[in-house]
Amino acid sequence: MLDFDLAEMYEVETRALKQAVKRNLDRFPGDFMFQLTKTEWLEVITFCDNLSDSIKFSPVTSYAFTEQGVSMLSSVLKSKKALKVNR
């Protein structure tokens, strides 16, 4: 899953999600999360017509999370939704 979808799911801003990940990089090894390359991001934009302009024109490429990464996010985010998921 991509960071902006997970931010919506966990009821946090995408910016806050990315900050939490950067502060806890040791909890997100390569098999939990990776950052899309510019080429990969351009492909996502090309094939996903329903992305908002704020997402399409973001200067930073998105993070993609595996199942384990999605689970780990619930332990590093501070939202009420993340706390419920983590229990």
N, C-alpha and C positions, 0 to 999 in steps of 0.2 A: 504494500500500500504506500501511497505517496504522502508526504508530510502534510500537505494542505487538507487532504481527506481525513487524516488522523487528528489534526487540530480541530476540525469540525466535530468529529466523533467524541473527542475528549473535552470539548467545550473550552478550548483555549485558542489564542491567536497563533497563527503559524509562526510568527516571530518568536513568541514565547516558547513554543515547542522546539524550535531550532536552537534557542539559547540554552534550554535545558539539556539538549543533546550535547552541545558543545561543552557544557560544564561537566558532563558525565561521559566523555568519550570512552573512557576505560570500560564502561558498561556496554558499549556497542561495538563489538568486534565486527569484522567484515562479513561474517555470516548472520549478523543481526541487522545491519544497515549499511548502505553505501550511498554516495552522492552521485547523481546522474551527471554524465559528461554533457557538454554543450550540444554535441551531436544527438545524444539520446534525448535530451530535453526538447530539442527542435522537432524530433520525431513525435514526441508526446503531444506537443502543441499542434502539429500538423494533423494528427489522427483524432484528437479530442476536441471537437467543435464546441463543446459546452463549457470550456474553461472561461472563467471571468478574465477581464482585461488585466486586473491586478496580478493575477497568477501568470498569465501569458507573458507579460512584460516585466516580470520580476528580474532584477539584475543578478540574482543568485539562483542557481539550479536547485531543484528539489532533492530531498533525501527520499530514498525508497527503503522500506522496512520489511523484513521477513516476519514470519509469525512470532519468532522469539523476540525480535525487535519491538513489535507492537506490544507484546507483553511487558517488556522491560520499560517501555514508555510510561506505563501506568505507575511504575514505582518512582519515576523521576519528575513527573508532572505534579503540580499542586492544585489541580482543579478538583471539585467535589466528585465529578464523574470519574476521574482517574482513581481517586481514593476508593470509590465503590467497586471499580473493576479489580483493584489490587487486593481486595479482601478475600 
